[in-house]
């Protein structure tokens, strides 16, 4: 029989081994950052700033109802671009897709090399008429105040179009000749799914047997004061995005007078189903693409963070609990469930004969719409609740692009050269972008715009007082200049 002393000694030795392994892993949790020498910025003219201000004035608002789209606003915006960027329109091949989406092609000197593709989108979301008076400047004036340009599209994402085109125009004026062919793709309906814009552009390129070396769309940005434990700004590059699914839950009942209700009403049955879903979220994982961000950032954090993330085999429950405390980080760890619409009842003293709700799911890579529907049916476990897909668009999760590829590294180096001391990390895009339509054209699809955002700025996209600083817009042009030269020069 083993003596107590030997048992105690064995436990101590085992504990010391575990501590030793944890310390070794924490101390050897190598940084994945690349810090380039800061590049001298190209001087950006005041005319470039004025062009962005003018662009904001075009009300290129998309809508699921095509009858509500003012195509003249888009066509006038196209004429503005033609007048503003004469070198581009003189030297690049322009193809209009569906009359409103734009595809530019700048042929490279070596057609054997795969081209690159930069993306953005022309369309914007509308302004809530009840909030116009709360804007500091009129949202379509392109006005400036305290070093910021205000207006719908300054962040999402006309400034992306203008910054890319300013960079290409400058390169053309300098006589730059890219080795790789460069595509610029600007859809017109990203905000409503991109079915007639980006999807058709991608199909056009596919029909021409075009294969892309890498694609860069909107997605992540440069954030400050958002991630605890980090002093430096962080540039988040999306390497994947969640899938999109909405399900309609519906219940039918006999109805009647509210003075003689049954034990369960249609509303009650539906409410219980929604409550069951909210109380039983889909499982969390810290091993998926959502955790990649912390693999890149943890080495730059405190020793306790390096200790935890360097030893997920031991501290995984603690990490999970910590990340679940924040809506943003929690959403990266699992497929989310959100009841967004509920409809029932006509009068306060009448029992409704039906109740229905829409529940939206954002699906992590590794799961799919079929597995989500199976889970929903299992959790609700009530045949009185009918479950079906809505008629709105549906997308599976995207593929995962390699954050160790030379293409990712070139984006990372370009960020470092223009935004010194900025940390870079891959991440999972929680929303949807036009990039998902290009999955068959490239394995290297990244999602990043070089816009600086503080915690208070995050709500400005699609919200009140959307704005971009003039300094940051000039930095953005320089970023695209750096990226284009880095990836298309000999």
C-alpha positions, 0 to 999 in steps of 0.5 A: 500500500502506498504511504501517505508521504509517497502519495503527497510527494507524487502530488507535489511532483505532478503539480510542479510538472504542470506548473513548469509546463505552463510557465514554459508555454507562457514564456515561449508564447512567441509574438506573431507581430511584424513591425516594418519601418515606417514609410514616409506618407505621400502628401494627399491634396486637399482636392482628395478631401473635397472629392470624398465630401462630394461623394457623401452627397450622393444618396446611393441607398439600397433597398430590398424593394428594387422599386425604391432604389433611385438608380439616378443617384448611382448613375450620377455617382458614376459620372462623378467618379469618371470626372474625378479620376480621369486616369483610371477611366482612361487606362483601366477597363470598366465593365458595368454589371447590372448597370449599377455595379462597377468592375475596373481592370488594370492589366499587369505586365505579367499576365501569368501571375494571378491578379489581386482584387480590392473591393468596397461597395457604393450603397449605404443604409438610409437615415432614420428620419426621427434622428436627423436633428441629432446629427451634428452635421446634415448626413448628406452634406459631406460637411466637416467639423473639428477635423472630421468629415461627417455623413452616411458612407464615411465609414460604411464605406464610400471612403473605401472606394474613394481611397482605393481610387485615389491611390490608383489615380496617383500610381497612374500619374506616376507611371506605375505599371503593376506586374499583377493585374489589379481589379477594383470591384464596387457592388451596389447592394451589399447592404441588402445581400449583394445578390445583384451586385457582388454576386454577379461580379463574381459570376462574371469573373468566374465565367472568364476563368479568373482566379484571384491571388487575394481579395481584400474587402471591408470588415475589420478596422483599427480599433483602440481602447476596445480590447482590455490589456492592450495599449497599442491600436489593433488592426483586425483582419477578417479571415472568415465570416459567419453564415446567415440564417433566419427561421420563422417560428409559428403557432396556430390556435383556436382563439376566442375571448380573453375572459376564458383563456386556455392554459396556453395561448399561441403567444405563450407557446411561442414565447416558451419556444423562444425562451428555450432557445435563449436559455440553451445557446449553441455550444461555445468553442475556443478552438475555432477561428474565433480564437485566432485573434487571441493567439495573435494578441495574447503574446502582447498582453500581460503575463497572466494572459500569456499564461492562460492562452498559452495553456488552453488545455488547462485554462480553457474553462476560465478563458471561456467564462471571461470571453462570455462576459462581453457580447462581441467576444462571446459572439466569436465563440459560437453560433448566435441566436437572436429573436428579432421580430414577433407578430401576434394579436389584434385586440387586447380582449381577443385571443390570437389565432396565430403567433409568429416570430423571426429568429436570426442565427449567425453561424460559425465556421464548422456548423451550417444551416442544417445543423442549426435547424436540427438543433432548434427543433431539438431544443424547442421540442414542441410539434405545435411550433412550426419551423421554416426558413424565411424568404430572406437570403441565407448563406453558409459560413465562409471558408477560412483564409490562412493568416500565415500566408504571404498575402496576409503578411503583405497586408500586415506589413502594409499596415505596420508601414503606415500605422506604426506600433499597430498590432495585427490579428486575424478575426472572425467577421460577425456580420456579412460582407460582399466577400462571401460571394467570391469564395470560388475565386480565391482561397485568400479572402481578407476583410479589412479597412484602414479606418481608426475606430475608438470604442465610441465610434463603433456605434456610428456605422449605420448609426448617428454621426457617422464620420471619418477623420481627415487625417485617417482618410489620408492614412487610408489612401497611403495604406492602399498605395503601400499595399498595391506597390508591395503586392504588384511590384517586381 
